[in-house]
Structure formats: C-alpha cells, structure tokens
Amino acid sequence: MDAMPNLPAEVLATFTQLFDAARGTPDPEPTAMTLATASADGRPTARTVLLKEFDARGFVFYTHIASAKGRELQANPRAALLFHWKHLPQPVQVRIEGRVEIVDDAQADAYFASRPRMSQIGAWASRQSQTLDSRADFEAAIAAAEQRFDGREVPRPPGWSGYRVVPDGIEFWYGVDFRLHERQRYDLRDGVWSKRMLYP
C-alpha cells in the first residue's frame, strides 16, 4: 500500500497543543478516545481506548489482534477516533478518520516493555473479548502467567500489537455558548490536504 502524506504541521501542532493542555486539567484520563470500527458488513461498534503514541504518521493504540476490535479492523481496516476534552476553558472535540495499519514489531516491543509488569502478565492471561466462564478462570490464568515468567522479563505475547490510525480527515471542534461552535476541518484528497470551516 502506498504511503499516505503525513499530517500537516499545522494539524500536528494544534493537536499537540490541545493534548498538552488537556493533560494539565482535572480530566482523569485525557488520553481516552472513542474508537469506532465496523465489521465487514458495516455493523459499527465503539469503545474507549487510550492513545499511547502520536506523530505526523498518525495515532496509536494497543490491543490483542484477535480481540473484537482487532478482528473488525482486519476485516475492515478503517476507523474513527474521538477525543472530548470538556475540562479545557473552551471544550474541545477532535474527530479523526482514516485507515489503520499495524505498527512494526520493534515499536510494539518497545511499548510493551514499558508497561507495568502486571499489565504485561494480564496481556498473556487475557483471551480478550472471548467468553469467560468465571472470574476464577481468569485469576488462574494470571497465576499461571506469573509462574511462567517468574524471575525473568515478560515478552510481548504473539498477537498483541499496536494499531496506527493514519488520518485522511481530522476536525477540531471548539465549543461556544448557544451552540455557536467553531469547527475547523482538514481532509486529504488525491494526496493533498485541504482546510475549511464548517457550520456548527
């Protein structure tokens, strides 16, 4: 697949400024973003995930590839993200749409190595999105993983990796009283980014 143009510098700078500001507010989880995916036949689902990395190439989160969202992204490799930072002086939403790609092994390994040990153990113990008969079964799987890796580093499990959403559309929504919101929209068409304003 051909590489897509990077995000415009203006877009990346705006997102970075807003993200840094959100991290300075009382928001308990400013990295939280709604991730919307759809099955091959177009049935949508959404859930909250955490942004772990971003740069001019896109926005990265991590999961099991065999999870429900992972299976949907394999069947239909497009996604939408939504940030809502309501604790900023002017509430902000950031809407992102684009294709998805799996990050390379080196990047996934580096992130996994940075996680707390129990989070690493949990990644081995969890068969994410599959039916769990009882909590005791999960706790037994955690204990088994702890024993397996006792006294040594926990490697990244097979099938656990990161997805990068590579944007072809991004909108900055700024809340204004009386629903007189400000909306700045960027779209990638035929390899060229354009900018426009939208009515609220």
C-alpha positions, 0 to 999 in steps of 0.5 A: 500500500502506498504511503499516505502524506503525513499530517500537516504541521499545522494539524500536528501542532494544534493537536499537540497543543490541545493534548498538552493542555488537556493533560494539565486539567482535572480530566482523569484520563485525557488520553481516552478516545472513542474508537469506532470500527465496523465489521465487514458488513458495516455493523459499527461498534465503539469503545474507549481506548487510550492513545499511547503514541502520536506523530505526523504518521498518525495515532496509536493504540494497543490491543490483542489482534484477535480481540473484537476490535482487532478482528473488525479492523482486519476485516475492515481496516478503517476507523474513527477516533474521538477525543472530548476534552470538556475540562479545557476553558473552551471544550474541545472535540477532535474527530479523526478518520482514516485507515489503520495499519499495524505498527512494526514489531520493534515499536510494539516491543518497545511499548510493551516493555514499558508497561507495568509488569502486571499489565504485561502478565494480564496481556498473556492471561487475557483471551480478550473479548472471548467468553469467560466462564468465571472470574476464577478462570481468569485469576488462574490464568494470571497465576499461571502467567506469573509462574511462567515468567517468574524471575525473568522479563515478560515478552510481548505475547504473539498477537498483541500489537499496536494499531496506527490510525493514519488520518485522511480527515481530522476536525477540531471542534471548539465549543461556544455558548448557544451552540455557536461552535467553531469547527475547523476541518482538514481532509486529504484528497488525491494526496493533498490536504485541504482546510475549511470551516464548517457550520456548527 
